[in-house]
Amino acid sequence: MFHEKLNEYFNLLHCSGKEFAARSGLSEATVSRYRSGARTPKPHSSDMKKICRTISAMAAKAGIPDVTDPSVSQELNRLAEEALFDYEGLQTKLDMLCSVLSVNVADMAKSLKYDPSYLSRIRSGKRRPANPQKFAFDAAQYFSQSFHGDTNQKIIAEIIGTAPEQIKTQGGFAAAIADWLTSSNAKKPDNPMKKFLETLDAFDLNEYSKAVRFDTLKVPSLPFQLPAKKTYYGVEEMKNGELDFLKATALSKSKQDVFMCSDMQMDDMAADAEFSKKYMFGLAVMLKKGLHLHVVHNLNRPFHELMLGLACWIPLYMTGQISPYYLKGVHNQIFCHFLNVSGAAALSGECIAGFHAKGKYYLTKSKDELSYYLERSACILEKANRLMDIYRDDRAEELSAWLLADAHAGSARRSILSAPPLYTASEDFLVRFLDRRNVPAEKKEKILSHAAASRNRILEILKTDTVSDEVPTPNQDAFLKQPPALSLSLMFCEETFAYTYQEYIEHLRLTEEFAKKKERYSVIKTKESAFFNIQINIRENEYVMISKNKAPAIHFIVRHPILREAIEHLDFSSLI
């Protein structure tokens, strides 16, 4: 960096800041700021010329021939230009493209002839490329060559803020990407993962249930006349088939789990607001009936579309009655398939990719055929991987067992919290906290026991691994607008216990004291919290756990590499 090179010259010349200021005509304060890195002179400015002339003159006097005015000027002006470069913007935009396009960093590194770990550090902002302009050009070449199809071009054009027709040639495509990566005032799109987390943070299941009148929703009992077998052709008839399947399932006596899997194009169906309303109502009726849904999501699509799709499922995920899955790899790109199976009916279909309107769909209630499709769905589930594990209060014991086992698994951990962690609170603090709220003795004992278990678990982790917690430190005015609550989501506490400002400050102090005592534990204080109702726990390269704090508490454990990495690489400070 500029200030590092400047200090190298000072050491070489055995020169003090005071002496250099006197020789150059710059003030001592200005020289000090340049040496510390607090400021950098503009390239080719008056200050820069004074610095270069003074260094070369002192070097000549000291008999150092290699330090000349041209060489010093070239080096320092180059470093000053790099200092002005928007590295943060480059990192943010690179990470965005990699996330949206589901880029395999190892493949990209191989193509660019970079070390994969070096590229990952650039993407996460932990390293700066030595030559940012060249790096941006190389990256742009990779994106233009690897994602040159019409769909990808449209996606990239939207991200970088240009018209698709303006980047039809590969050279023009690469140039547009490189210009966007290196421009400090270029459009920086919202991260789709950020939108997903913000949606989850803002979502209130109780309010949603009231809005859709879920509590008063009645499972219809009217007879539903549907032939034993029925065939549907094209998109419009397929919509009718979907609704017929939902009706047949909801009105049947079967309590068997429901299986849903599709890699069909869904754009035209999603665009039909009336159909979407009826479809979501049908799903709500099935959930109200108590049915459990196994949904295999198609992840072979652009990242932003994937995240938008998952965001739509949040209300259903929050019920705890959805098990989401995915299938690894890219599957047959010629045929698209569709399969819904319940204890009452099966709806299957297929089409040629790109010819959705020419598809054929078949609904059956025949026992023999239903048995065949049930076996087929079971085979798919055997091949599928969990997209995420979802824990609500009915799985509290399972979650506790998993957390206990996970404490012995190695790797670094970090958390983005909306309040100090429960395990740093002393028993004395918690007793006083709960007594002030007149918490009944039985509930108080449960909370204290849970806190002790949390403390033991973190101590077990800290025996071998590092833990870093990001904790907000709002001022009193900001705090009072929305007081955070004691973190009790892991015990699925049905009540919310908000801090007073004095209690929050005391818990922060206890957290800092805990960090001083435990070498492998660190606390990072942030001005504000990125989220209020969720907290995020990351075990690097293994999983991300997203916990909804507000009752009813729910926990999502995400292991899918694309989703996990998108959260791991997210700059949470930019969300504040």
Secondary structure as UniProt FT lines:
FT   HELIX           2..13
FT   HELIX           17..24
FT   HELIX           28..36
FT   TURN            43..44
FT   HELIX           46..61
FT   TURN            62..63
FT   TURN            65..66
FT   HELIX           69..84
FT   HELIX           87..100
FT   TURN            101..102
FT   HELIX           105..112
FT   HELIX           116..124
FT   HELIX           132..146
FT   HELIX           150..160
FT   HELIX           164..167
FT   HELIX           170..182
FT   TURN            184..185
FT   HELIX           192..202
FT   HELIX           205..211
FT   TURN            212..213
FT   TURN            215..216
FT   STRAND          229..233
FT   HELIX           234..250
FT   STRAND          258..262
FT   HELIX           267..270
FT   HELIX           273..288
FT   TURN            289..290
FT   STRAND          293..297
FT   HELIX           303..317
FT   TURN            318..320
FT   STRAND          322..326
FT   STRAND          335..341
FT   STRAND          346..352
FT   TURN            353..354
FT   HELIX           356..358
FT   STRAND          360..364
FT   HELIX           367..383
FT   STRAND          385..386
FT   STRAND          388..391
FT   HELIX           393..395
FT   HELIX           396..406
FT   TURN            407..408
FT   STRAND          413..416
FT   HELIX           422..424
FT   HELIX           427..435
FT   TURN            436..438
FT   HELIX           441..461
FT   TURN            462..464
FT   STRAND          467..472
FT   HELIX           476..481
FT   HELIX           489..491
FT   HELIX           501..517
FT   TURN            519..520
FT   STRAND          521..526
FT   STRAND          534..539
FT   TURN            540..542
FT   STRAND          543..548
FT   STRAND          554..558
FT   HELIX           561..568
FT   HELIX           572..575
//
